[in-house]
Amino acid sequence: MLETKRSSSILLLAFTAVLWSVGGVFIKLVDWNPMAIAAVRSTIASIVIFLYLKKPKFNWSKAQIGAALAYTATVIFFVSATKLTTAANAILLQFTAPVYVALLSGWFLKEKIRLIDWLLVLTVLGGMTMFFLDHLSLEGFYGNIIGAASGISFALFTIFMRMQKKESPVESVFLGNILTAIIGLPFIFHSGPGTTGWIYLLILGLFQLGIPFILYSMAIKHVAAIDAVLIQILEPLLNPLWVFLLLGEIPGPWALLGGVIVLSAVTTRYLIPILKNSRSKLKEEATFYHGD
C-alpha cells in the first residue's frame, strides 16, 4: 500500500514538473514588472487553492509558517530571475535546491544524509560557478544571484512541506500565495500587461502555479524530501526548451556547461540508489533459485 502511494506520488510530481516548466516562457511573454507578475499569478493561484480546500485549516505551526515564507521567497525570486537573466539560468540555479536539501534534511527531518549527497553538493556548487563565467550584463548578474537564492528558498520550502507529511501542507502554499499577492500589490498599479498579457497571467496562475502546487502538496507527504526535489528533473529540462522554441533564447556556453553538470549530478544521485536496489533484488532472486 505504501509503495503504491509512493509510486502514484512520483507520477504526480512528474506531471507537476511538466506544468511548472511552462513558467519561463509565459513569464518572459508578459511585459510587466516581475513583482506585479508574481502578485497576479499568486492571486489567481490562491483562488484556485481556496476552491480546492474549501475550509483551510491553519495551525500556525513553525512548519506551516516556514513553508509559506519559503514559498513566497521562491516564487518572487524565480519570477525576478527569469526576467533578469535567461530562463535556463533561472531554473537551473533554482534546481540547485537538492544541495541545500541534502545539507539541511538531516538536521530538520532526521533523514540520513549519505556520502553521495555530499558529493552532489560539491559537484553542483562547481557547476553553479560556471553560470557567472559568461559575459553577463549587470541585470544578468543580479538575475543569477536571485536565481541562486531561489534554490535555497525552494529547498527550505521542500523541507518545511515534508515536515507536514502527517498534516495538510497545501495550506502553506495558500498562505504563501496570499503573502506574495500582498507584497506585490503596490507594483500592480504601474502600467499593465495588455489583454494578451492577462491571458498569459491566467495560464500562469491556474495551470502553472495553482493546480501543480495542489498536486505537489498531495504527493510530498509520501516521498522523501530529497526525492521530491530530484524528481523535478523534467522542469529544468523542459523550461529552457519551451523558451528556445518559442522565443529563441539561448543561454551562454558556460551556463550550458554548468547546467549539464548540475543536471547530470542530480540525475546520477537519483539513479544510483535505484540501480543498487535493482541489483540487490537480482542477487536475492539468484540466491533463491540457486538454493532450490
Rosetta blueprint (number, residue, H / E / L):
1 M L
2 L H
3 E H
4 T H
5 K H
6 R H
7 S H
8 S H
9 S H
10 I H
11 L H
12 L H
13 L H
14 A H
15 F H
16 T H
17 A H
18 V H
19 L H
20 W H
21 S L
22 V L
23 G H
24 G H
25 V H
26 F H
27 I H
28 K H
29 L H
30 V L
31 D L
32 W L
33 N L
34 P H
35 M H
36 A H
37 I H
38 A H
39 A H
40 V H
41 R H
42 S H
43 T H
44 I H
45 A H
46 S H
47 I H
48 V H
49 I H
50 F H
51 L H
52 Y H
53 L H
54 K L
55 K L
56 P L
57 K L
58 F L
59 N L
60 W L
61 S L
62 K H
63 A H
64 Q H
65 I H
66 G H
67 A H
68 A H
69 L H
70 A H
71 Y H
72 T H
73 A H
74 T H
75 V H
76 I H
77 F H
78 F H
79 V H
80 S H
81 A H
82 T H
83 K H
84 L H
85 T L
86 T L
87 A H
88 A H
89 N H
90 A H
91 I H
92 L H
93 L H
94 Q H
95 F L
96 T L
97 A H
98 P H
99 V H
100 Y H
101 V H
102 A H
103 L H
104 L H
105 S H
106 G H
107 W H
108 F H
109 L L
110 K L
111 E L
112 K L
113 I L
114 R L
115 L H
116 I H
117 D H
118 W H
119 L H
120 L H
121 V H
122 L H
123 T H
124 V H
125 L H
126 G H
127 G H
128 M H
129 T H
130 M H
131 F H
132 F H
133 L L
134 D L
135 H L
136 L L
137 S L
138 L H
139 E H
140 G H
141 F H
142 Y H
143 G H
144 N H
145 I H
146 I H
147 G H
148 A H
149 A H
150 S H
151 G H
152 I H
153 S H
154 F H
155 A H
156 L H
157 F H
158 T H
159 I H
160 F H
161 M H
162 R H
163 M L
164 Q L
165 K L
166 K L
167 E L
168 S L
169 P L
170 V H
171 E H
172 S H
173 V H
174 F H
175 L H
176 G H
177 N H
178 I H
179 L H
180 T H
181 A H
182 I H
183 I H
184 G H
185 L H
186 P H
187 F H
188 I H
189 F L
190 H L
191 S L
192 G L
193 P L
194 G H
195 T H
196 T H
197 G H
198 W H
199 I H
200 Y H
201 L H
202 L H
203 I H
204 L H
205 G H
206 L H
207 F H
208 Q H
209 L H
210 G H
211 I H
212 P H
213 F H
214 I H
215 L H
216 Y H
217 S H
218 M H
219 A H
220 I H
221 K H
222 H H
223 V L
224 A L
225 A H
226 I H
227 D H
228 A H
229 V H
230 L H
231 I H
232 Q H
233 I H
234 L H
235 E H
236 P H
237 L H
238 L H
239 N H
240 P H
241 L H
242 W H
243 V H
244 F H
245 L H
246 L H
247 L H
248 G L
249 E L
250 I L
251 P L
252 G L
253 P H
254 W H
255 A H
256 L H
257 L H
258 G H
259 G H
260 V H
261 I H
262 V H
263 L H
264 S H
265 A H
266 V H
267 T H
268 T H
269 R H
270 Y H
271 L H
272 I H
273 P H
274 I H
275 L H
276 K H
277 N H
278 S H
279 R H
280 S H
281 K H
282 L H
283 K H
284 E H
285 E H
286 A H
287 T H
288 F H
289 Y H
290 H H
291 G H
292 D L
